[in-house]
Amino acid sequence: MNEKVKLPKIIFDWLDNEIKQATMRLNVAQPFTTIAAILNEMNKKTFDSDLFWWINLPANQWKLIDALRYGYEPEPEPRWGIKAGNCYMIDSCLWRFANVTPELVIDCEADFDEKYEADEIVRLLGFGEVVDLNKEVEAYD
């Protein structure tokens, strides 16, 4: 069984809205005709440049087709953490590190919503690196 396609949040929101409008307005339901109809409508409107460039990459158009075939969901929002060697910061107030899993960092709420916040702490500490904890969790599994 195929898994749902994970799409960037901006694409997820856009596609969700366009699918609803395209199926109602254009009465299309097959992947290729839906994507063609959406791209045709997109050419008539002004779009955010990130959205425009993402949509126009052929590999991403295949992702959209797979999303229509198998379903789609938004990619998880980045959760930024601080890593030093094999240790992660587990307390963002006291700047404590421990050799723990990335999931524990998230559970301890020692993650950051904004990368610049983690970058600033690394700058103040003088060591460590900012990592996307979602990717760390995938790599850890």
ZIZI-V812406 format. One line per field, one symbol per residue. psi: psi as a letter, one per 30 degrees, with the letter a starting at -180 (. if undefined). A space follows every 10 residues. Layout:
psi->???
This chain:
psi->kklkkkkkee eeeeeeeeee eeeeefhkfk eeeeeeeeee eefflklkee eeeeefkeee eeeeeeeeef lllkkkkkjk lkkjbgllkf jfefhkllil leeeeeefhg lkekefeeee eeeeeglllk ljfeeeeeee .
